[in-house]
Amino acid sequence: MADVQMPELGENITQGTVTQWFRAVGETATAGEALFEVSTDKIDAEVPSPLTGTVTQILAAVGETVAIGAVVAVVDTTGTSVVAPTSVPEAEAPAIVAPIASTALAPPADASTPALVPAPVAKSSSPVDARLVTSPVVRKLINDLGPDAGLITGTGPEGRITRKDAERVAFSPEHLATSRVAPGGGPRYSTLSIPSAPPAPPGAEFVAFNKIRRITGDRMIASKAISPHAMTAVEVDYESIEAVRRVNQERWKREEGFTLTYLPFIARALVEALAEYPYLNASVAEGGLVVHEHVDLAVAVDMNFEGLLAPVLRQVEDKRLAAIAREIADVAGRARNGKLRPDELSGGTFTISNSGPFGTFMVAPVINQPQVAILSTDGVTRKPVVVTDGAGGESIAIHSVGMLVLSWDHRAFDGAYAAVFLRRLKDVLEHHDWSAEL
């Protein structure tokens, strides 16, 4: 017999909620294949089985939150298994429900369909019995519901309130129609999942927000509320980079299997600029900045227009151009295929948002909290520029030119610091010996 434990799920994550089992008691688990799905406040992820054998016990029920390292299942690897009872031990009663800070409601487990409307229940402002709450995820939902928590009817064993029970109320039209304003007068982040328009008329299509859309909206509003955003932009002449790409592109694609874009050049130049202006590679803590030792670069990846994920490249300052290009291609591909590990989506110190492939001119991105800056890399186009020769003479030439836009937190530094950082980044991009990097 071998225990299956809740794995490490990322930096500062101490627990995860089991949302689905892919193998039942008595079925065979195969090493490397998905055994169960776990949800945290950062990501939902499939957890592969660490070994091959017959599942004899499932110790964490769907909806139960367990600590990292806790045993969630037992697998018999000997080939002859004795199946244990399928009942799950009763969860220990949690602490009394108390209001906690929450920037987002957890979305419904099936985000592709609208939430169910709860059965009519007399509305009450009485608190929920803490003994009926099964997990911290459910407590967060209930705390955000406020007085509407009294509408929840538990459908779990002995009347316990499950995540789905809370979500039926949290995402019901009745609750959301009355929760557009928080007690303090500001917008409630949870209402981002509900359209302000009337129900879709005949002939119109209603598309429910998926989980990524809701979480993205919640976090963007929270970021705008937390950070005093400012924006600085600079135009970059990419002609020297374009010359290197033209010479190496065919060989690179043949050997590496993907196109050499401008993004790894920008990431590589970013490392040089951040070394000189380290306050941009920082996070806000209470009362000041945490200036990071390493550049852990988050790169926003478009999920086929279904949302964004920002996997993190660790210690980019130790990598050259080719290594950065390969790593960006790797994490972007795995992000779109749902193969990222939870720890690859946390702990970034600076973020790049790459809209350039779509031909944008200038995008003002929203800061990825708790970082203090995010860089938008916009479209590169051929346009006339003034070129100065060695003797100081000027002429017009056609070069590849694009914008870089920096959104930054005015608490961390002022406009002059942002401007000199962009000037240094521009200088590296335009004058670095890129051919030597390849």
Legacy VTK file of the C-alpha trace (Angstrom):
# vtk DataFile Version 3.0
C-alpha trace
ASCII
DATASET POLYDATA
POINTS 438 float
0.000 0.000 0.000
1.191 3.512 -0.773
-0.169 6.886 0.304
-1.016 9.644 -2.165
-0.442 13.067 -0.652
-1.690 16.539 -1.513
1.290 17.923 -3.477
3.005 21.274 -3.244
0.770 23.717 -5.124
2.858 26.862 -5.261
4.469 29.536 -3.166
2.554 30.433 0.026
-0.178 27.874 -0.729
-0.790 25.682 2.312
-3.913 23.780 1.281
-6.012 22.749 -1.681
-9.623 21.764 -2.274
-10.362 18.491 -4.063
-12.845 19.287 -6.838
-12.914 16.011 -8.780
-11.650 12.419 -8.657
-10.784 10.794 -11.976
-10.441 7.315 -10.454
-12.858 5.666 -8.027
-12.145 3.090 -5.355
-11.387 -0.187 -7.072
-10.165 1.426 -10.289
-6.591 1.478 -11.532
-4.489 4.631 -11.199
-1.632 4.967 -13.692
1.548 6.835 -12.825
1.664 10.186 -14.628
-2.044 10.236 -15.482
-4.544 12.535 -13.768
-5.818 11.108 -10.487
-7.704 14.062 -9.031
-8.272 17.786 -9.553
-7.423 20.378 -6.939
-8.453 24.012 -6.638
-6.659 26.886 -4.917
-7.208 30.639 -4.996
-4.672 30.799 -7.834
-5.411 27.870 -10.142
-7.285 24.653 -10.787
-4.930 21.818 -11.641
-5.022 18.120 -12.381
-2.746 16.114 -10.082
-1.140 13.066 -11.678
-0.889 9.785 -9.817
2.652 9.300 -8.446
2.407 5.514 -8.962
0.468 2.721 -10.656
-1.942 0.520 -8.741
-5.482 0.029 -7.537
-7.184 2.805 -5.576
-8.226 1.225 -2.273
-9.211 4.323 -0.295
-10.216 7.909 -1.039
-9.679 9.958 2.098
-10.583 13.450 0.817
-14.070 13.944 -0.545
-14.932 16.283 -3.388
-15.248 19.762 -1.884
-12.976 19.004 1.056
-9.972 21.240 1.714
-6.848 19.515 2.996
-3.357 20.635 3.927
-0.330 20.219 1.687
1.249 16.849 2.469
-1.953 15.313 3.830
-2.857 11.831 2.599
-5.802 12.003 0.191
-5.846 8.416 -1.130
-4.270 5.002 -0.747
-3.121 2.928 -3.723
-2.259 -0.752 -3.723
0.772 -1.287 -5.954
1.114 -5.031 -5.340
-1.455 -6.094 -7.922
-3.801 -7.675 -5.381
-5.917 -5.104 -3.652
-8.467 -5.169 -0.889
-10.903 -2.322 -1.341
-11.630 -0.377 1.833
-15.002 1.215 2.553
-15.650 4.223 0.352
-16.952 6.482 3.069
-14.845 9.510 3.869
-14.081 10.387 7.503
-16.143 13.226 8.809
-14.239 16.504 8.489
-13.242 18.219 11.687
-15.553 21.080 12.527
-13.939 24.357 11.434
-13.661 27.522 13.432
-16.585 29.911 13.668
-17.211 31.822 10.489
-15.716 35.308 10.715
-15.521 38.075 8.098
-12.283 37.914 6.130
-10.894 39.990 3.284
-11.761 38.481 -0.078
-11.293 40.013 -3.511
-13.122 37.334 -5.449
-15.810 34.742 -5.098
-14.812 31.286 -6.208
-16.674 30.623 -9.471
-18.990 27.671 -10.022
-17.296 24.332 -10.545
-18.744 24.168 -14.046
-18.010 27.651 -15.371
-19.383 26.872 -18.812
-23.010 27.037 -17.663
-24.939 29.662 -15.681
-25.247 29.045 -11.960
-28.380 27.370 -10.663
-31.043 29.404 -8.883
-31.564 28.175 -5.328
-34.884 26.853 -4.181
-36.990 29.528 -2.448
-35.862 29.925 1.138
-36.939 32.553 3.596
-34.280 35.266 3.612
-32.520 35.627 6.930
-29.657 37.630 8.287
-28.834 35.043 10.952
-25.274 33.671 10.834
-24.539 30.257 9.375
-23.800 27.487 11.860
-20.017 27.109 11.641
-20.310 23.392 12.300
-22.021 22.986 8.935
-19.198 24.619 6.936
-16.774 22.185 5.347
-13.818 24.242 4.141
-12.100 27.667 3.982
-13.280 28.030 0.375
-16.897 27.767 1.524
-16.272 30.148 4.426
-14.924 32.761 1.997
-18.055 32.433 -0.117
-20.314 32.761 2.910
-18.449 35.783 4.254
-18.852 37.547 0.905
-22.560 36.725 0.812
-23.220 38.640 4.020
-26.885 38.524 5.035
-27.702 36.299 2.047
-25.751 33.505 3.716
-29.011 32.683 5.449
-30.353 31.498 2.098
-27.935 28.591 1.921
-29.335 25.115 2.406
-26.729 22.418 3.033
-27.050 19.291 0.927
-23.996 17.464 2.256
-23.958 14.724 4.892
-25.848 15.753 8.033
-26.778 19.039 6.358
-23.215 20.220 5.795
-22.816 23.167 3.437
-20.779 22.294 0.369
-19.091 24.600 -2.107
-21.893 24.042 -4.614
-24.506 24.950 -2.003
-22.820 28.306 -1.383
-22.266 28.929 -5.095
-25.963 28.414 -5.891
-26.701 31.426 -3.713
-23.573 33.436 -4.529
-24.205 33.313 -8.279
-27.986 33.400 -8.226
-29.736 36.368 -9.891
-31.510 37.141 -6.614
-28.268 37.679 -4.713
-26.391 39.458 -7.463
-29.259 41.838 -8.165
-28.937 43.182 -4.627
-25.155 42.975 -4.217
-23.837 45.410 -6.798
-22.640 47.721 -4.044
-20.544 46.694 -1.069
-21.438 47.873 2.447
-18.809 50.609 2.174
-20.314 51.934 -1.050
-17.735 50.555 -3.492
-18.305 47.929 -6.171
-18.400 44.299 -5.101
-15.838 42.346 -7.081
-18.114 39.308 -7.179
-20.620 41.112 -9.403
-18.179 41.087 -12.326
-19.603 37.728 -13.363
-23.075 39.161 -13.978
-24.026 41.311 -16.987
-25.711 44.613 -16.186
-28.009 44.301 -19.211
-31.478 42.690 -18.988
-31.840 39.006 -19.861
-30.868 38.206 -23.431
-33.771 38.873 -25.811
-34.852 36.304 -28.417
-32.154 35.836 -31.021
-29.332 37.020 -28.758
-26.770 34.676 -27.291
-25.819 34.594 -23.605
-22.200 33.527 -22.954
-21.445 32.860 -19.306
-18.108 34.117 -17.989
-15.716 31.237 -17.490
-13.534 30.946 -14.399
-10.535 32.706 -15.920
-12.699 35.638 -17.046
-14.161 36.087 -13.572
-10.844 35.768 -11.744
-9.137 38.119 -14.216
-11.830 40.737 -13.766
-11.771 40.459 -10.005
-8.002 40.831 -9.812
-7.832 43.694 -12.275
-10.369 45.732 -10.323
-8.540 44.893 -7.099
-5.246 46.012 -8.668
-6.730 49.314 -9.813
-8.133 49.888 -6.331
-4.826 49.056 -4.614
-2.192 50.670 -6.837
-2.113 54.282 -8.065
-1.452 53.413 -11.690
0.669 55.614 -13.937
1.857 54.992 -17.486
5.046 55.794 -19.396
5.787 54.812 -23.003
8.763 54.811 -25.354
9.215 54.075 -29.058
11.901 51.512 -29.921
13.775 51.013 -33.193
14.047 47.225 -33.549
16.021 47.275 -36.799
19.183 45.735 -35.309
17.072 42.934 -33.820
15.190 42.502 -37.081
18.504 42.084 -38.924
19.502 39.270 -36.558
16.084 37.631 -36.919
16.275 37.734 -40.723
19.676 36.041 -40.728
18.802 33.361 -38.163
15.063 32.788 -38.538
15.098 29.889 -40.999
17.809 27.971 -39.125
16.213 28.723 -35.767
12.782 27.467 -36.788
14.261 24.342 -38.358
16.302 23.490 -35.262
13.965 24.717 -32.516
10.556 24.132 -34.063
9.149 27.609 -33.390
9.575 31.175 -34.640
12.094 33.545 -33.081
9.914 36.512 -32.083
10.766 39.888 -30.560
9.578 38.801 -27.106
12.721 36.936 -25.934
14.874 39.878 -27.069
12.751 42.188 -24.924
12.890 39.810 -21.958
16.670 39.573 -22.272
17.043 43.373 -22.470
14.677 43.748 -19.526
17.113 41.863 -17.309
19.851 44.370 -18.105
17.600 47.345 -17.369
16.223 45.895 -14.126
19.759 45.349 -12.850
20.293 49.108 -12.996
16.812 50.106 -11.797
15.908 47.420 -9.228
12.901 49.186 -7.741
10.892 47.956 -10.712
11.704 44.359 -9.785
9.890 44.682 -6.481
6.694 43.933 -4.616
4.729 46.115 -2.247
4.715 45.011 1.379
3.186 46.780 4.340
5.064 50.026 4.712
7.505 49.638 1.825
9.022 47.631 -1.010
10.522 44.176 -1.156
13.273 44.458 -3.800
13.855 40.984 -5.186
17.209 39.332 -5.637
16.188 37.433 -8.777
14.127 38.354 -11.834
11.256 35.860 -11.914
9.511 36.978 -15.072
5.786 36.366 -15.571
4.758 36.316 -19.238
1.042 36.730 -19.989
-0.224 34.021 -22.345
-3.466 34.301 -24.292
-5.564 31.156 -23.809
-7.098 31.167 -27.290
-9.202 34.224 -26.374
-10.646 32.438 -23.317
-8.520 34.342 -20.801
-4.934 34.945 -19.712
-2.446 33.020 -17.630
0.974 34.339 -16.640
3.471 31.507 -16.133
6.728 32.482 -14.454
10.261 32.062 -15.814
12.576 31.699 -12.821
15.870 33.584 -12.436
15.863 35.018 -15.947
18.956 37.063 -15.091
20.999 33.858 -15.412
19.764 33.037 -18.931
20.849 34.104 -22.398
18.571 34.914 -25.341
18.248 31.374 -26.734
17.397 29.861 -23.352
14.775 32.552 -22.683
13.199 31.973 -26.102
12.949 28.228 -25.501
11.480 28.679 -22.047
8.852 31.177 -23.221
7.787 28.810 -26.008
7.632 25.919 -23.552
5.493 27.580 -20.868
3.196 29.223 -23.442
2.531 25.887 -25.110
1.893 24.112 -21.819
-0.353 26.951 -20.627
-2.607 26.589 -23.667
-2.685 22.801 -23.232
-3.476 22.928 -19.519
-0.150 21.355 -18.549
1.265 24.014 -16.234
2.097 23.143 -12.645
0.435 25.349 -10.012
3.808 26.628 -8.776
4.550 27.986 -12.278
1.810 30.598 -11.866
3.004 32.224 -8.660
5.974 34.160 -7.385
6.624 36.461 -10.341
8.514 39.697 -9.681
7.817 41.496 -12.992
5.310 40.848 -15.793
5.336 41.239 -19.574
2.018 41.518 -21.426
2.628 40.758 -25.093
-0.072 42.164 -27.383
2.375 42.789 -30.221
1.407 39.755 -32.338
-2.076 41.268 -32.692
-0.688 44.506 -34.136
-1.483 46.827 -31.236
-0.103 50.356 -31.151
-0.224 51.090 -27.403
-1.747 49.077 -24.560
-1.868 50.255 -20.940
-1.781 46.998 -18.934
-2.975 46.569 -15.352
-0.354 45.755 -12.703
-0.087 42.125 -11.616
-0.283 42.427 -7.815
1.750 42.632 -5.650
4.295 43.639 -8.297
4.921 47.323 -8.971
5.192 47.354 -12.770
4.107 45.581 -15.935
5.427 46.076 -19.476
3.278 45.929 -22.601
5.138 44.923 -25.774
3.130 46.259 -28.694
3.106 45.702 -32.440
6.210 46.234 -34.564
5.681 47.852 -37.976
7.827 49.161 -40.814
7.900 52.953 -40.861
10.189 55.871 -41.849
12.739 56.916 -39.241
15.547 59.473 -39.112
18.952 57.772 -39.265
22.148 59.555 -38.249
25.446 58.435 -39.806
28.907 58.571 -38.240
29.521 62.086 -39.489
26.250 63.384 -38.023
24.394 63.435 -41.323
20.711 62.574 -41.303
18.643 60.558 -43.745
15.312 58.735 -43.898
15.222 54.928 -43.744
12.544 52.270 -43.307
12.965 50.435 -39.992
10.980 48.085 -37.735
9.566 50.234 -34.928
7.225 49.552 -31.999
6.058 50.895 -28.660
6.847 49.705 -25.148
4.369 50.807 -22.470
5.098 50.616 -18.753
2.291 50.705 -16.191
3.733 51.323 -12.751
2.760 51.848 -9.134
3.276 55.461 -8.070
3.848 54.343 -4.476
7.082 52.615 -5.490
8.810 55.439 -7.406
8.141 58.509 -9.502
7.931 59.274 -13.207
11.616 60.118 -13.615
12.644 56.678 -12.378
10.202 54.988 -14.771
11.441 57.153 -17.641
15.142 56.408 -17.159
14.357 52.708 -16.843
12.572 52.752 -20.215
15.399 54.776 -21.730
17.875 52.112 -20.607
15.642 49.325 -21.908
15.375 51.089 -25.274
19.149 51.534 -25.410
19.809 47.829 -24.798
17.271 46.786 -27.427
18.706 49.123 -30.047
22.449 48.706 -29.412
23.134 45.324 -27.792
25.190 42.806 -29.797
22.313 40.429 -30.462
24.162 38.299 -33.004
26.560 37.233 -30.235
23.616 35.992 -28.165
22.758 33.416 -30.838
LINES 1 439
438 0 1 2 3 4 5 6 7 8 9 10 11 12 13 14 15 16 17 18 19 20 21 22 23 24 25 26 27 28 29 30 31 32 33 34 35 36 37 38 39 40 41 42 43 44 45 46 47 48 49 50 51 52 53 54 55 56 57 58 59 60 61 62 63 64 65 66 67 68 69 70 71 72 73 74 75 76 77 78 79 80 81 82 83 84 85 86 87 88 89 90 91 92 93 94 95 96 97 98 99 100 101 102 103 104 105 106 107 108 109 110 111 112 113 114 115 116 117 118 119 120 121 122 123 124 125 126 127 128 129 130 131 132 133 134 135 136 137 138 139 140 141 142 143 144 145 146 147 148 149 150 151 152 153 154 155 156 157 158 159 160 161 162 163 164 165 166 167 168 169 170 171 172 173 174 175 176 177 178 179 180 181 182 183 184 185 186 187 188 189 190 191 192 193 194 195 196 197 198 199 200 201 202 203 204 205 206 207 208 209 210 211 212 213 214 215 216 217 218 219 220 221 222 223 224 225 226 227 228 229 230 231 232 233 234 235 236 237 238 239 240 241 242 243 244 245 246 247 248 249 250 251 252 253 254 255 256 257 258 259 260 261 262 263 264 265 266 267 268 269 270 271 272 273 274 275 276 277 278 279 280 281 282 283 284 285 286 287 288 289 290 291 292 293 294 295 296 297 298 299 300 301 302 303 304 305 306 307 308 309 310 311 312 313 314 315 316 317 318 319 320 321 322 323 324 325 326 327 328 329 330 331 332 333 334 335 336 337 338 339 340 341 342 343 344 345 346 347 348 349 350 351 352 353 354 355 356 357 358 359 360 361 362 363 364 365 366 367 368 369 370 371 372 373 374 375 376 377 378 379 380 381 382 383 384 385 386 387 388 389 390 391 392 393 394 395 396 397 398 399 400 401 402 403 404 405 406 407 408 409 410 411 412 413 414 415 416 417 418 419 420 421 422 423 424 425 426 427 428 429 430 431 432 433 434 435 436 437
